Amino acid sequence: MEPVVIIGCGDVGLRAARQLMARGREVLAVVRSAERAERLAAEGIPVHRADLDIPEQAAGIPLAGRPVIYLAQPPEPGISDPRMGGFLAACAAQPPARIVYVSTTGVYGDQRGAEVTEDTPTRPQTDRARRRMDAENQLRAFMAAHGTPVVILRVPGIYGPGRLPLERIRNRTPVICPEEAPPGNRIHAEDLASLCIAALERGEPGDVFNVGDGQHASMTDFIYTVADLAGLERPPCVPLSEADKHISPAMMSFIRESRIIKAEKGLQALGVQLRYPNIESGIRDALRQEPDR
């Protein structure tokens, strides 16, 4: 089998690489920074350094006939993803076997707490989500023009070791009071890595799957659970009407987009059983791996 190429091999990519290598699959991690390359190489993971924003470097990535997991984020600012354009230009010269793209559930925009399935029309309302929507559209156009199968995973908040709001809790940053906090969605980084691999192996061309653990806990519930399990005092809460005074604009942009992500379709189609089907199990495991507790 050809090696799996992991574009933008950060935390989730590293977890996917470990899972693949444990099953005897070869991988090739594509990263930009020397520091990240050294970290991956120290784990015995083959690395190819390339900056996707430089056409010559993107063209040098060995892609032909290989499956790809694409985890690179779009550059800011703007509402398009030129980085994806550079990657697909390289793919046109040496087409991969298939591409799994990790997008965001943000493409659905604010649904006022309603349930969202893969059939829900997209209406991205932030530039962050518009960039992801642009990348999805580029991939669909590429599949139509070149025949390379593409599977898209729409992902909510990701948590896991190193991704818990411990500093925020220790700093006593307020949260929205529980009775006003909108529903939220998330996935453990290890489960997301498993879903990426399953999408490579079992996804059908053009598939789009929502990803999530199905618990729909609000941001407040999530932070309270982290605090309780870490033995820390819960942070204070404020009414939603006062949240702008205490919570960062970036965080408020997530909170204002209320939706319940239904993710059963992808789990069934890809045959994945989540290792962490609820936030308590995932947070407990993440806390065990936190070095600064």
C-alpha positions as CSV (number, residue, x, y, z in Angstrom):
1,M,0.0,0.0,0.0
2,E,1.1,3.5,-0.7
3,P,1.9,5.7,2.3
4,V,-0.8,7.9,3.7
5,V,0.1,11.6,3.3
6,I,-1.0,13.8,6.2
7,I,-1.0,17.4,5.2
8,G,-0.7,19.7,8.2
9,C,0.4,17.1,10.7
10,G,-0.4,18.7,14.0
11,D,-2.0,17.1,17.0
12,V,-4.8,15.2,15.2
13,G,-2.4,14.3,12.4
14,L,0.1,12.9,14.8
15,R,-2.6,10.8,16.4
16,A,-3.7,9.5,12.9
17,A,-0.1,8.7,12.1
18,R,0.3,6.7,15.3
19,Q,-2.9,4.7,14.6
20,L,-1.9,4.0,11.1
21,M,1.6,2.9,11.9
22,A,0.3,0.7,14.7
23,R,-1.6,-1.1,12.0
24,G,1.4,-1.5,9.8
25,R,0.6,1.4,7.4
26,E,3.3,3.8,6.1
27,V,2.7,7.5,6.5
28,L,4.3,10.7,5.4
29,A,3.8,13.8,7.5
30,V,3.8,17.1,5.6
31,V,4.6,20.1,7.8
32,R,6.0,23.6,7.4
33,S,8.1,24.3,10.5
34,A,11.4,22.7,11.4
35,E,10.3,22.4,15.0
36,R,7.3,20.3,14.1
37,A,9.4,18.2,11.7
38,E,11.8,17.4,14.5
39,R,9.0,16.4,16.9
40,L,7.5,14.0,14.3
41,A,10.9,12.6,13.3
42,A,11.6,11.9,17.0
43,E,8.6,9.5,17.0
44,G,9.9,7.7,13.9
45,I,7.4,9.4,11.6
46,P,8.7,10.2,8.1
47,V,8.5,13.9,7.4
48,H,8.4,16.1,4.3
49,R,8.8,19.8,4.9
50,A,6.8,22.1,2.6
51,D,5.1,25.4,2.6
52,L,1.8,25.1,0.7
53,D,1.8,28.8,0.1
54,I,4.9,28.4,-2.1
55,P,3.9,26.6,-5.4
56,E,7.3,25.0,-5.9
57,Q,7.3,23.4,-2.5
58,A,3.7,22.2,-2.8
59,A,4.5,20.7,-6.1
60,G,7.3,18.7,-4.5
61,I,5.1,16.8,-2.2
62,P,4.9,13.1,-3.4
63,L,1.1,12.8,-3.9
64,A,0.6,10.5,-6.9
65,G,-1.5,7.5,-6.1
66,R,-1.4,8.2,-2.4
67,P,-4.3,8.7,0.0
68,V,-4.3,12.1,1.7
69,I,-5.6,13.4,5.0
70,Y,-5.8,17.2,4.7
71,L,-5.6,19.0,8.0
72,A,-4.0,22.3,7.1
73,Q,-5.9,25.5,8.1
74,P,-6.7,28.2,5.6
75,P,-4.6,31.4,5.9
76,E,-6.1,34.5,7.4
77,P,-7.7,36.9,6.7
78,G,-10.3,36.6,3.9
79,I,-13.1,34.4,2.9
80,S,-11.3,32.1,0.5
81,D,-8.6,29.4,1.0
82,P,-5.7,30.0,-1.5
83,R,-3.7,27.4,0.4
84,M,-6.1,24.8,-0.8
85,G,-5.8,26.1,-4.3
86,G,-2.0,25.6,-4.2
87,F,-2.4,22.1,-2.9
88,L,-4.9,21.2,-5.6
89,A,-2.6,22.6,-8.3
90,A,0.0,20.2,-7.1
91,C,-2.7,17.4,-7.1
92,A,-3.5,18.1,-10.7
93,A,0.0,17.2,-11.7
94,Q,0.1,14.1,-9.6
95,P,-3.4,13.1,-8.5
96,P,-3.8,11.4,-5.1
97,A,-5.7,8.2,-4.7
98,R,-8.3,10.1,-2.5
99,I,-8.5,13.1,-0.2
100,V,-10.1,13.4,3.2
101,Y,-10.7,17.0,4.2
102,V,-11.3,18.1,7.7
103,S,-13.8,21.1,7.5
104,T,-15.9,22.6,10.2
105,T,-19.6,22.5,11.3
106,G,-19.3,26.3,11.3
107,V,-20.4,26.1,7.6
108,Y,-24.0,25.7,8.8
109,G,-23.9,29.0,10.6
110,D,-26.4,29.9,13.4
111,Q,-29.3,27.4,13.5
112,R,-30.9,28.8,16.7
113,G,-30.5,25.6,18.5
114,A,-32.0,23.4,15.8
115,E,-30.7,20.0,14.9
116,V,-28.3,19.9,11.9
117,T,-27.8,17.0,9.6
118,E,-25.7,16.7,6.5
119,D,-28.7,17.7,4.4
120,T,-29.1,21.0,6.2
121,P,-28.2,23.9,3.8
122,T,-24.9,25.6,4.6
123,R,-24.9,29.3,5.4
124,P,-21.5,30.3,6.8
125,Q,-21.7,33.6,8.7
126,T,-18.1,34.1,9.8
127,D,-15.0,34.6,7.6
128,R,-13.5,31.5,9.4
129,A,-16.4,29.4,8.1
130,R,-16.5,31.0,4.7
131,R,-12.8,30.0,4.2
132,R,-13.7,26.4,5.0
133,M,-16.7,26.5,2.6
134,D,-14.5,27.8,-0.1
135,A,-12.1,24.9,0.5
136,E,-15.0,22.4,0.3
137,N,-16.1,23.9,-3.0
138,Q,-12.6,23.8,-4.5
139,L,-12.4,20.1,-3.6
140,R,-15.7,19.3,-5.1
141,A,-14.7,21.1,-8.3
142,F,-11.4,19.2,-8.3
143,M,-13.2,15.8,-7.9
144,A,-15.5,16.6,-10.8
145,A,-12.7,17.7,-13.0
146,H,-10.1,15.0,-12.2
147,G,-12.1,12.1,-10.7
148,T,-10.1,12.0,-7.4
149,P,-12.5,10.8,-4.6
150,V,-13.1,13.4,-1.9
151,V,-14.6,12.8,1.5
152,I,-15.4,15.8,3.8
153,L,-15.7,15.7,7.6
154,R,-17.4,18.6,9.2
155,V,-15.9,18.9,12.7
156,P,-17.0,20.9,15.8
157,G,-14.8,21.8,18.7
158,I,-11.9,19.4,19.3
159,Y,-10.6,18.6,22.8
160,G,-8.1,16.3,24.3
161,P,-4.7,16.4,26.1
162,G,-3.4,20.0,25.8
163,R,-6.8,21.2,24.6
164,L,-8.6,21.6,27.9
165,P,-9.5,25.1,29.2
166,L,-7.5,24.7,32.4
167,E,-5.8,28.1,32.3
168,R,-9.1,29.8,31.6
169,I,-10.6,28.0,34.7
170,R,-7.6,29.0,36.9
171,N,-7.9,32.6,35.7
172,R,-11.5,32.6,36.7
173,T,-12.7,33.7,33.3
174,P,-16.5,33.9,33.5
175,V,-18.8,31.6,31.5
176,I,-22.4,32.1,30.5
177,C,-24.8,31.0,33.1
178,P,-26.0,27.4,32.5
179,E,-29.6,28.2,31.9
180,E,-28.7,30.5,29.0
181,A,-25.8,28.7,27.5
182,P,-26.6,27.3,24.1
183,P,-25.9,23.7,23.1
184,G,-22.4,22.8,21.8
185,N,-20.7,20.0,20.0
186,R,-17.3,18.5,20.2
187,I,-15.1,15.5,19.4
188,H,-12.0,14.0,21.2
189,A,-8.9,14.4,19.1
190,E,-8.2,10.7,19.2
191,D,-11.7,9.9,17.9
192,L,-11.3,12.5,15.1
193,A,-8.1,10.8,14.0
194,S,-9.9,7.4,13.9
195,L,-12.7,9.0,11.8
196,C,-10.2,10.4,9.3
197,I,-8.7,7.0,8.8
198,A,-12.1,5.4,8.4
199,A,-13.1,8.0,5.8
200,L,-9.9,7.2,3.9
201,E,-10.8,3.5,3.9
202,R,-14.5,3.4,3.7
203,G,-15.9,6.8,2.6
204,E,-17.5,7.0,-0.8
205,P,-16.6,9.7,-3.3
206,G,-18.5,12.9,-2.4
207,D,-19.5,11.8,1.1
208,V,-20.0,14.6,3.6
209,F,-20.2,13.6,7.3
210,N,-20.8,15.5,10.4
211,V,-18.6,14.6,13.3
212,G,-19.4,14.8,17.0
213,D,-19.8,12.7,20.1
214,G,-23.6,13.3,20.2
215,Q,-23.7,14.8,23.7
216,H,-24.4,18.4,22.7
217,A,-23.1,19.8,26.0
218,S,-22.9,23.6,26.2
219,M,-19.6,25.4,26.6
220,T,-20.5,26.1,30.2
221,D,-21.2,22.4,30.9
222,F,-18.0,21.4,29.3
223,I,-15.9,23.9,31.3
224,Y,-17.7,23.0,34.6
225,T,-17.0,19.3,33.9
226,V,-13.3,20.0,33.3
227,A,-13.2,22.0,36.5
228,D,-14.9,19.4,38.6
229,L,-12.8,16.5,37.3
230,A,-9.6,18.5,37.7
231,G,-10.5,19.5,41.3
232,L,-10.7,23.2,40.5
233,E,-13.3,25.7,41.5
234,R,-15.9,26.4,38.9
235,P,-15.5,29.8,37.3
236,P,-18.2,32.5,37.9
237,C,-21.1,32.8,35.4
238,V,-22.6,35.9,33.8
239,P,-25.9,36.4,32.0
240,L,-25.8,36.2,28.2
241,S,-26.6,39.9,28.0
242,E,-23.3,40.7,29.8
243,A,-21.1,38.1,28.1
244,D,-19.5,40.5,25.7
245,K,-17.9,42.3,28.7
246,H,-16.1,39.1,29.9
247,I,-15.7,36.7,27.0
248,S,-13.4,37.2,24.0
249,P,-14.9,38.1,20.6
250,A,-13.5,34.9,19.1
251,M,-15.2,32.8,21.8
252,M,-18.4,34.8,21.5
253,S,-18.5,34.1,17.7
254,F,-18.7,30.3,18.6
255,I,-21.3,30.8,21.3
256,R,-23.6,32.9,19.1
257,E,-23.9,30.1,16.5
258,S,-26.2,27.7,18.3
259,R,-26.9,24.3,16.7
260,I,-27.1,20.6,17.6
261,I,-25.0,18.5,15.3
262,K,-26.3,15.1,14.4
263,A,-23.4,12.9,13.6
264,E,-24.9,9.4,13.6
265,K,-24.8,9.0,9.8
266,G,-21.0,9.2,9.6
267,L,-20.4,6.8,12.5
268,Q,-22.7,4.2,10.9
269,A,-21.4,4.6,7.4
270,L,-17.8,4.5,8.4
271,G,-18.2,1.8,11.1
272,V,-16.6,3.8,13.9
273,Q,-17.3,3.3,17.5
274,L,-16.1,6.3,19.5
275,R,-13.5,5.7,22.2
276,Y,-14.9,8.8,24.0
277,P,-18.6,8.9,23.5
278,N,-19.1,11.6,26.2
279,I,-17.2,14.5,27.5
280,E,-16.6,13.0,31.0
281,S,-14.7,10.0,29.6
282,G,-12.7,12.1,27.2
283,I,-11.9,14.8,29.9
284,R,-10.8,12.1,32.4
285,D,-8.4,10.6,29.9
286,A,-7.1,14.1,28.8
287,L,-6.4,15.1,32.4
288,R,-4.4,12.0,33.0
289,Q,-2.0,13.1,30.2
290,E,-1.8,16.8,31.2
291,P,1.8,17.6,32.3
292,D,1.0,20.7,34.4
293,R,-1.8,19.4,36.6
